[in-house]
Amino acid sequence: MSEAKVVLDRDDMRRTLVRIAHEIVEKNPAQQLAIVGIHRRGAVLGARLHGLVSELLDSPPPLGDIDISFYRDDVATRVGAPVVHASHIDFGLDGLTVVIVDDVLYTGRTVRAAIEAVFDYGRPARLQLAVLADRGHRELPIRPDYVGKNLPTAREERVNVRVEELDGVDEVTISEARPVEANA
């Protein structure tokens, strides 16, 4: 297997998240905004975005995180039991603009599952999507509102997002896909 190519390092990731935070604040009324990250790395990036958005506003918007394990359309066909994390949405979603945060947008299926999960918690006025990387190859008609970096990739490649909180390093790399593991 060839070496992974770093496409975003720590500083690039920080600059990218700062830019996305500014775009979110510019596009949305502060009092009607909430941020919800998709477990795992989307939740970490969501918390970072929340901190950056909060610095730009008078009061911080609500922050939540959501697990989509049982909302996936492939839950019955995946090998092994899904790894389930607790969801935390301790605020009402009705009437809010909810920005769903994920690390990589690929087929769109994870985002579809997240939308279903969010609607189990309430009825937001609007949903928006923020992703660190958009690698293309969509299977569903889903388009992000905020994109950190567009990464044209081959289906055989894998986009790897690593975050300090879980992996000890902040970086985005592209590598060859592992043969036994499907891309998420």
Residue pairs with C-beta under 8 A, 6 or more apart in sequence:
1 175
1 176
1 178
2 175
2 176
3 175
4 160
4 173
4 174
4 175
5 173
5 174
5 175
6 171
6 172
6 173
7 133
7 149
7 151
7 172
7 173
7 174
8 16
8 132
8 133
8 148
8 149
8 171
8 172
9 170
9 171
10 164
10 169
10 170
10 171
12 149
12 172
13 132
13 148
13 170
13 171
13 172
14 170
16 132
16 148
16 149
17 45
17 48
17 49
17 52
17 132
17 148
18 52
19 148
20 49
20 130
20 146
20 148
21 49
21 52
21 53
21 55
21 56
22 56
23 146
24 33
24 35
24 49
24 53
24 99
24 128
24 130
24 146
25 53
25 56
25 57
27 128
27 145
28 97
28 99
28 128
29 97
30 57
30 58
30 59
30 61
32 95
32 96
32 97
32 125
33 53
33 61
33 96
33 97
33 99
34 61
34 62
34 63
34 64
34 91
34 93
34 96
34 97
34 98
34 99
34 124
35 46
35 49
35 50
35 53
35 61
35 62
35 63
35 64
35 98
35 99
35 101
36 46
36 63
36 64
36 65
36 66
36 89
36 98
36 99
36 100
36 101
36 114
36 118
37 43
37 44
37 45
37 46
37 47
37 49
37 63
37 64
37 65
37 66
37 100
37 101
37 102
38 46
38 65
38 66
38 68
38 100
38 101
38 102
38 110
38 111
38 114
39 65
39 66
39 67
39 68
39 85
39 87
40 85
40 166
41 102
41 103
41 161
41 163
41 166
42 65
42 100
42 101
42 102
42 103
43 65
43 66
43 85
43 101
44 163
44 165
44 166
45 101
45 102
45 103
45 132
45 163
46 63
46 65
46 101
47 63
47 65
49 99
49 101
49 130
50 60
50 61
50 63
53 60
53 61
54 60
54 61
62 90
62 91
62 96
64 87
64 88
64 89
64 90
64 91
64 121
65 85
65 87
65 88
65 89
66 87
66 88
66 89
66 114
66 117
66 118
66 121
67 84
67 85
67 86
67 87
67 117
68 110
68 113
68 114
68 116
68 117
69 75
69 82
69 83
69 84
69 85
70 82
70 84
71 113
71 114
71 116
71 117
72 78
72 82
72 109
72 110
72 113
73 109
73 112
73 113
74 109
75 82
87 117
89 118
89 121
92 122
93 118
93 121
93 122
93 123
93 124
94 122
94 123
94 124
94 125
95 124
95 125
96 124
96 125
97 124
97 125
97 126
97 127
97 128
98 118
98 124
98 126
98 127
98 128
99 127
99 128
99 129
99 130
99 145
99 146
100 111
100 114
100 115
100 118
100 127
100 128
100 129
100 130
101 130
101 131
102 110
102 111
102 114
102 129
102 130
102 131
102 132
103 131
103 132
103 133
103 161
103 163
104 131
104 132
104 133
104 134
104 135
104 159
104 161
104 184
105 111
105 129
105 131
105 133
105 134
105 135
105 138
105 142
105 144
105 147
106 135
106 136
106 137
106 138
106 159
106 183
106 184
107 137
107 138
107 139
107 140
108 138
108 139
108 140
108 141
108 142
109 139
109 140
110 184
111 129
111 140
111 142
112 140
112 142
115 127
118 124
118 127
128 145
128 146
129 142
129 143
129 144
129 145
129 146
130 144
130 145
130 146
130 147
131 144
131 146
131 147
131 148
132 148
132 149
132 161
132 172
133 147
133 148
133 149
133 150
133 151
133 159
133 161
133 172
134 144
134 147
134 149
134 150
134 151
135 151
135 152
135 153
135 159
136 150
136 151
136 152
136 153
137 153
137 155
149 172
151 159
151 172
151 174
153 159
153 174
155 183
156 176
156 177
157 174
157 175
157 176
157 177
158 174
158 175
158 176
158 177
158 178
158 183
159 172
159 173
159 174
159 183
160 172
160 173
160 174
160 175
161 171
161 172
162 168
162 169
162 170
162 171
162 172
162 173
163 170
164 170
177 183
